[in-house]
Every structure is written in structure tokens, then in C-alpha cells.
Amino acid sequence: MNRLPFAIALVHRPVVDRRGDLVTTAVTNLDVHDIARTARTYGVDRFYIVTPVQEQLTLVERILDHWHQGHGAEYNPHRGEALGLVRVTASLQDALADWGQEVGMEPLPVLTGAKARDGLSYGACRELLKTRHLMLVLGTGWGLAPSLFANGWPVLESIRGSSDYNHLPVRAAAAIMLDRLLAAGAGEK
């Protein structure tokens, strides 16, 4: 599939908790590693970790350093290659600005959420990838804050399983979305 460079962002603020309160979630080592590896597998060009908490930003930098310069770089160079996609920013606006500077134009954020019912189809999003620099925005906790949806950005249709239970871990949701968008032959069925 011919497409323009594509980024993803994992947002830890602004997100909501189970009550709908605005919160900041903790960065998890598993999300950083697993989403980076999935992103690298599907040819994503950049993976942003978004958190305003300095200690969390420092933690991610320590993880990255371990796999780029420490024992991890020798032990598993493939992990370091995947983690080379990762950038840390304090806000989604910072991630969008950085990605825009890298691609030379303003990117279009595409929001995600388990509750999105009538969103942008995967086919339509694949078509957008051919003409726009996109950033797929993933939420942690119980999803992205309503304030992000008020920006008028497109929202990707939600993943629907075969039951009424709908609470995938973000790293699993990311893998499914990237497969539907970027896999060889995606959309040809």
C-alpha cells in the first residue's frame, strides 16, 4: 500500500477514569514495548508516548536508554530497533507539533475509542493515509477525554468483538487497528 508517513500516540492525559473524571494514567513498560514492536512490524514511522508527568517521561527515557545503549542493546537489538520509533512528549499538542515538523505539514489526528460507533471506517482511513499525514491517537485508562473529541477531528470506528464485553487492553487494540489499517492486502477482501 502506498501511503504517507504515519504516526501513533499513546495518551496518558487527558484521559478519563471509569467514572468519567479527568485523570492522568501511569505509563506502563508493557505498553511501551509492545506497541513499539507492533508499530515497527507494521511500518509505523513514529510512536509518541504522551504524559505531562516528569517522572513518567524520565522513566520512558530510561527504558529507551537501556535498549539503545545499555545491556539491552547487545542482548536484543531488535527491541532497540522498535523502540527507536518512540518519542516522549508532555502533551498531544507537542506530539502533533513534532510530527508536523518531521513531515513538513500539519498532521491530522485520528482519535480512537471503544464507544465510537459511527466513526471513520478502516477503508476510509486507509484512503486518507494516501493523501494526509495522520496520527492515530490512542487513549489509556477508560479512554480519551471528551475535550479531545470536541476538536472535530475524525474518530476511527471502534473495534467490535463477538460479545457485549468491550474493554481491550490498549496494546491489543493498537495491534488490531494497525493490522486493519496497514497489513499487506488490508482492505482487499
N, C-alpha and C positions, 0 to 999 in steps of 0.2 A: 504494500500500500504506500503510495506516495503521500507524504504528509509533511507539514511544517514541524519545527521543534516543539516539543510538548513537555510541560512540567506538571508535577503534582505537589500539593501542600497538605501537610497533616497539621490541623489547627487544634491547639490546646486552649486558646482563648481568642475570641469569645465563643464559648460553648455553653450548653445547659446541662443541669443535672436532672434526675428523674422527676423532680418537682417543677422543672422549668426555670429554676433560678440560674442566673448567670454565674458561671464558675470558671476557674482555671484548673485544668486537669494536669496530672503529672505525666511527663514523658516516660515511656517505658522502653527499656532496652530491646525487647522483642519487636515492638512496632518499628523502631529504627532499623534494625537488622532485616526483618522480614519484608518490610515494604521496600527497602532499598534493593534487596535481592530480586524481588518481583519486578520492580521498576527496571532494573538492569536487564532482566530476562526479556522484557517486552520493549526495550529500546526507548524508555523514557529518558529525556535529556537532563532533567533536574528534579530533585526531590527536596522540598523545603520542610523543615521542622519549625513550627511557629509557636513560640511561647514567650511571654513577657518576663518570666521568672529567671533572673540572672543565674541562680544556682542550677536550673534546668539547662540553660544554654551552655553553662560550663560543663555539665555532665555530658551532654552530647558531644562537645568538643573533645573531652577526654576519651570517649568511646571512639571517635573518629581517629584521634591521635594513636590510640592503641593499635588500630588496624592499618594505619598508614605508616607509622614509624616504630612502633613497639614490637613486642614479641609476635603479636597477631599478624603483622605484615609478612613475617617469614613463615609463620605457621599456616596461614590460609590467605594467600594473595588474592584469591577470587573474592573473598569477603571485602578486602580493601578496595577492589575494583568497583564493587557495587556501592560501597559506602562513599566512593568518590563522587557520587551524584548528589550527596547530601550537603545542604546549606542550612544554617540556622539563622532565624530572624526573630525579632521581638514582636512583629505584627504581620498580619496578612498584607497590609499596605506595603510594608518593607519588602516582603517576598515578591509582590507584584511589581514593585519598582525595580528590584534587582533583576527579575526575569525580563522585564521590559527593556532594561538597559542591555542585557545579554543578547536579546533577539532584535533589538533596534526598533521596536514599536510597542505600543501599549497592548498587553495581552488581555484576553477575555477570560475572566474567571467562570468556571462552570461548577456550580455548587452541587453537593450531594446530600442525601438524607433518606432515611428509611421511611419517612412519612410522605415523601414526594410521590404523588400518584400520577399526575398528568404532566410529567416533565419531558424534557428533550429526549427523544429516542436515541438509542445507541447508533442507529444508522444515520440519523441527522447529525449526531456529534462527530461521527467518522467523516462526514462530508465537511463539517466545519474545520476539522483538522487539516484539510487540504488547503484552506484559504486563510485561516486565522491561527495565531499563536495562542494556544489555550493553556490554562492552568486548572486542573481538576482539584477542587477543594474538598478535602475530607475532614469530617469532624470527629472529635473524641467525645468521651462522656456519653451523653444522650443526644448528641448532635449539635450542629452549628446553631448559633444564636439567631433568633428571629431578625435581629438588626442586619445581618448579612443578606437575608432574603429580601429585605426592603430596598436593596440597591438595584433591583430589576435585572440582575444577572440571570442567565439561564440556569435551570436546575435539571440535572440528569435524572431520568426516570429511576425509580428505586428498584432494587433487586427484590424479586418476589420468589420465595421458596414454594414448597408444595404444602405448607401448613400455615396456620394463622400465627405461628410464632415468628417474630421478625426482629431479632436482636443479634446480628452478626458481629463478631469482633472486627474492628476496623481493618486489620491486616487481611482478613479473609475477604471482606467487601472490596478492598482495594484490588486484590488478586482477581476477583470475578470481573470487576469493572474493566481493569486493564486487559483481561483476556477478551472481553466482548468488544472493546474498542480497537485493540492493536494486534491481536493474534493473526498470524498468517491465514488468509482466507476469511477473516471476520467479515460477516455480512454477505457472504457469497451463497449462503444456504437458501 
